[in-house]
């Protein structure tokens, strides 16, 4: 099947097309510019894969947690293409996507994404799947989840920021758990997203038309609105 994959959760816009015979992808460090970048990248990939946009059969996208604006743009684009072509849309949890390429590593894995405000979207996995739900935690809070394990492999697009937070804290550097830091921080997740989406589609079918991004924290705009409403009361 011809699968278009869109990953826009973090600082990198990753767009890919996977067909029966080809795979091509682009990586753009375009946080804040996703809406201007995404459609030209899709059309360029169609050309490289020697297919027309109307030959896409499934659209896959990451659904979060991650950057509020980039997630909305990525999913809106995916929904628009899926609706226009009357093809399935399948979304994948972002932290599960980031775990997929390292799933066979024989230790517990921690996936981390910068959530700003000195916090991370994060989760723990082993070879059988999840050990925690998606979390919105400080570095200190997340390390407490790891202390039940001797060694933890830490991965994700913001693993170096997480490591810097660990190194800067005397308390965290003395924790008993050994953290193994993934050195590949700019991984191409497009093929993983396409594979995961196809497997999910075959077992669960497409997303419901009303589905949307996964947010585990209110946006700054929502917090301002809630604060204003509270003040008026």
C-alpha positions in Angstrom: 0.0 0.0 0.0 1.0 3.6 -0.6 1.3 5.2 2.9 1.9 8.9 3.7 3.3 9.4 7.2 3.4 12.7 9.0 5.3 13.2 12.3 5.1 16.7 13.7 5.1 16.2 17.4 8.5 17.7 18.3 11.1 20.1 16.8 11.4 18.1 13.6 8.8 17.8 10.8 9.3 14.2 9.4 7.2 13.4 6.3 7.6 10.1 4.5 6.0 8.0 1.8 6.3 4.2 1.9 5.1 2.1 -1.1 5.5 -1.6 -1.9 8.9 -0.9 -3.6 10.2 2.5 -2.3 10.7 4.6 0.8 11.5 8.3 0.8 11.4 10.9 3.5 12.3 14.4 4.6 13.4 15.9 7.9 12.9 19.6 8.6 13.8 21.4 11.8 10.8 23.6 11.2 9.0 24.1 14.6 6.8 27.1 14.1 6.9 26.9 10.3 5.1 23.5 9.9 2.1 24.9 8.0 4.3 26.5 5.4 6.5 23.5 5.0 4.3 20.4 5.1 2.4 20.4 1.8 5.5 21.2 -0.4 7.3 18.3 1.3 4.4 16.0 0.6 4.2 16.9 -3.0 7.9 16.6 -3.4 7.9 13.1 -1.9 5.1 12.0 -4.2 7.3 13.1 -7.1 10.3 11.2 -5.7 8.2 8.1 -5.2 6.7 8.4 -8.7 3.1 8.5 -7.5 0.4 11.1 -7.6 -1.1 12.4 -4.4 -4.3 10.7 -5.4 -2.5 7.3 -5.3 -2.0 7.6 -1.5 -4.0 4.8 0.2 -3.5 5.5 3.9 -2.5 8.6 5.8 -0.6 8.1 9.1 0.2 10.7 11.6 1.4 11.0 15.2 -1.2 12.3 17.6 0.8 13.5 20.6 1.7 14.3 23.2 3.9 17.0 21.8 3.9 20.6 20.5 0.4 21.9 20.5 0.6 23.9 17.3 2.7 21.4 15.3 0.4 18.5 16.3 -2.7 20.5 15.1 -1.1 21.4 11.8 0.1 17.8 11.2 -3.2 16.2 12.0 -5.3 18.8 10.2 -3.2 18.2 7.1 -3.5 14.4 7.4 -7.3 14.7 8.0 -7.7 17.1 5.0 -5.9 14.7 2.7 -7.7 11.6 4.0 -11.1 13.3 3.7 -10.4 14.7 0.2 -9.2 11.3 -1.1 -11.7 9.2 0.9 -9.0 7.1 2.4 -8.3 5.9 6.0 -6.5 8.1 8.6 -4.6 6.3 11.3 -2.9 8.1 14.2 -0.3 6.7 16.5 0.7 7.7 20.0 3.9 9.8 19.8 5.8 8.2 22.6 4.9 4.7 21.3 6.2 5.8 17.9 9.5 6.9 19.4 9.8 3.7 21.3 9.3 1.5 18.2 12.8 1.7 16.6 14.4 0.6 19.9 11.8 -1.8 21.1 14.1 -4.9 20.9 16.8 -3.4 23.2 17.0 -5.7 26.2 16.4 -3.2 29.0 13.7 -0.8 30.1 13.4 2.2 27.7 12.5 5.8 28.7 11.1 8.0 26.0 11.4 11.8 26.5 10.1 14.8 24.6 10.6 18.4 25.7 7.3 19.8 27.0 8.9 23.2 27.9 8.6 24.9 31.3 11.4 22.4 32.5 9.0 19.5 32.0 9.0 16.4 29.7 6.3 14.3 28.0 7.6 10.8 28.8 6.8 7.1 29.4 8.6 3.9 30.3 8.5 0.7 28.1 9.9 -2.8 28.0 9.8 -5.4 25.3 6.2 -6.3 26.2 5.0 -2.7 25.9 4.1 0.1 28.3 5.2 0.3 31.9 3.6 3.7 32.4 1.0 5.9 30.8 2.0 9.1 29.0 3.3 11.5 31.7 3.9 15.2 31.9 6.7 15.4 34.4 9.8 17.2 35.6 13.1 15.4 35.2 13.1 14.7 38.9 9.6 13.2 38.8 10.4 11.0 35.9 13.6 9.6 37.3 11.7 8.4 40.3 9.8 6.1 38.0 13.1 4.6 36.8 14.6 3.8 40.2 13.0 0.4 40.3 15.3 -0.7 37.4 19.1 -1.1 37.4 19.6 0.3 33.8 17.3 2.4 31.6 17.9 3.3 27.9 16.8 6.9 27.3 15.6 7.8 23.8 13.6 10.4 22.0 14.2 13.7 20.1 15.0 15.6 23.3 17.2 13.0 25.1 20.2 15.4 25.2 18.1 18.1 27.0 17.0 15.4 29.5 20.7 14.4 30.0 21.7 18.0 30.6 19.0 18.3 33.3 20.3 15.1 34.9 23.9 16.3 34.8 23.0 19.7 36.3 21.3 18.1 39.3 23.5 16.7 42.2 20.5 14.7 43.5 19.7 13.1 40.2 23.3 12.2 39.4 23.4 10.2 42.6 20.3 8.0 41.8 21.0 4.3 41.7 19.7 3.7 38.2 22.2 3.7 35.3 21.0 5.8 32.4 22.1 4.8 28.9 21.7 7.7 26.6 20.6 7.1 23.0 23.2 9.0 20.8 20.9 9.1 17.7 18.7 12.1 18.4 17.6 12.9 14.9 16.1 9.6 13.9 13.8 9.2 10.8 10.5 8.0 12.3 8.6 7.9 9.0 9.0 4.3 8.2 8.2 3.2 11.8 5.0 5.4 11.6 4.0 3.8 8.3 4.5 0.3 9.6 2.7 0.9 12.9 -0.2 2.6 11.2 -0.7 -0.2 8.7 -0.7 -2.8 11.5 -3.2 -0.8 13.5 -5.4 -0.3 10.5 -5.5 -4.0 9.8 -6.5 -4.8 13.4 -8.5 -1.8 14.5 -9.5 0.0 11.4 -9.1 3.8 10.8 -9.5 6.6 13.2 -13.0 8.0 13.9 -13.6 11.2 11.9 -13.9 13.1 15.2 -10.5 12.1 16.6 -7.9 14.7 17.4 -4.5 15.2 18.9 -3.7 13.9 22.4 -3.0 16.6 24.8 -2.0 15.8 28.4 -1.6 19.4 29.4 -3.7 22.5 28.8 -2.2 25.0 26.3 -1.1 28.4 27.4 -4.1 29.9 25.6 -6.5 27.6 27.5 -4.9 28.5 30.8 -5.2 32.2 30.0 -8.9 31.8 29.1 -9.5 29.8 32.3 -7.7 32.4 34.4 -9.7 35.2 32.8 -13.0 33.4 33.3 -12.1 32.8 37.0 -11.2 36.5 37.5 -14.6 37.6 36.0 -16.4 35.4 38.4 
